[in-house]
């Protein structure tokens, strides 16, 4: 019995991993499309603000908030799917995955509720519209340091490859570690992993993660984020660290 049940358990875990990867990929693709749409909406809002069509700008702002809520909901669902999948142990008894996902999603929503005032992309939208007629002036509420800082948040943890020193905007084949989220040029990091093997610790100072070849990939969101940074630099010509992360532009 033991010899026959082990393969079944292993097969169940393998299928679960495939399902989790597929679902998380779908959620990530949806988040990518939302990010692209946010960039489009921001550009339209800027044009409308310039033409003083303030009511239409307000309507777009409301649509942006709905998109941000949907994006955060997808992120929580993706995390819930991953958590449930990792905790899954095949057994003869049926598993109520719907209930498990609901519980985990509710836990994540409660731990990190949607707060537009602390969402960097909502701030970027508001800031772009504000600058049409008030460039160089503080936005209302920017006297609060905590709010100002949220405008500089971005998912890119490093702006240069830790191995080559090249800016991520100039990488020919960028990849991101699924574990520590740091970004590298693909060929050098794979060579680094091959040479170091089990000692292939992430070269970013203070990062304790060990890099694995199967865990560094160019996810769809990485392409969008690098395009956003590249577009920001092209439009402003500014190279400061803070300014690299204060806009969400079209591709």
Residue pairs with C-beta under 8 A, 6 or more apart in sequence:
8 90
9 89
9 90
12 90
13 88
13 90
16 85
16 88
16 90
17 85
19 85
20 81
20 82
20 85
20 86
23 78
23 81
24 78
24 81
24 82
27 74
27 75
27 77
27 78
27 81
28 78
28 219
28 220
28 221
29 220
30 71
30 74
31 71
31 74
31 75
31 78
31 221
32 220
32 221
32 224
34 67
34 68
34 70
34 71
34 74
35 71
35 121
35 221
35 224
35 228
35 248
36 224
36 251
37 67
38 64
38 67
38 68
38 121
38 125
38 248
39 228
39 248
39 249
39 250
39 251
40 250
41 60
41 63
41 64
41 67
41 125
42 64
42 124
42 125
42 128
42 129
42 248
42 249
42 250
43 249
43 250
44 60
45 57
45 60
45 61
45 64
45 125
45 128
45 129
46 128
46 129
46 132
48 54
48 56
48 57
48 60
49 57
49 129
49 132
49 133
50 132
57 129
61 125
61 126
61 129
64 121
64 122
64 125
65 116
65 122
68 114
68 116
68 119
68 121
68 122
69 114
72 112
72 114
72 119
73 109
76 105
76 108
76 109
76 112
77 101
77 105
79 104
79 108
80 101
80 104
80 105
80 108
81 101
83 104
84 97
84 100
84 101
84 104
88 95
116 122
117 147
117 150
118 147
118 150
119 150
120 150
120 151
120 152
120 153
120 154
120 245
121 248
123 147
123 150
123 151
124 151
124 246
124 247
124 248
125 248
126 139
127 139
127 151
127 246
127 247
128 247
130 137
130 139
141 147
142 148
151 246
152 242
152 245
152 246
153 245
154 225
154 229
154 244
154 245
155 181
155 221
155 225
156 168
156 183
156 225
156 226
156 229
156 245
157 180
157 181
157 182
157 183
157 204
158 168
158 182
158 183
158 204
159 167
159 168
159 229
159 241
159 244
160 166
160 167
160 168
161 167
161 168
161 171
161 183
161 184
161 185
161 188
161 189
162 182
162 184
162 202
162 203
162 204
163 184
163 185
163 188
163 189
163 192
163 203
164 184
164 185
164 188
166 185
168 174
168 183
168 226
168 229
169 226
169 229
169 230
169 233
171 183
171 184
171 185
171 226
172 185
173 185
173 186
173 187
173 218
174 183
174 184
174 185
174 186
174 218
174 222
174 223
174 226
175 183
175 184
175 185
175 186
175 189
175 216
175 217
175 218
175 222
176 182
176 183
176 184
176 216
176 217
176 218
176 219
176 222
177 183
177 184
177 202
177 209
177 211
177 215
177 216
178 215
178 216
178 217
178 219
179 209
179 210
179 211
179 212
179 215
180 202
180 204
180 207
180 209
180 211
182 202
182 204
182 207
183 222
184 216
186 216
186 218
189 211
189 216
190 213
190 216
192 200
192 203
192 211
193 200
193 211
193 212
193 213
193 216
194 213
196 211
198 210
199 210
200 210
200 211
200 212
201 207
201 208
201 209
201 210
201 211
202 208
202 209
202 210
202 211
224 251
227 251
228 247
228 248
228 249
228 251
229 244
229 245
231 247
231 249
231 250
231 251
232 243
232 244
232 246
232 247
232 249
233 239
233 244
235 247
235 249
236 243
236 247
238 244
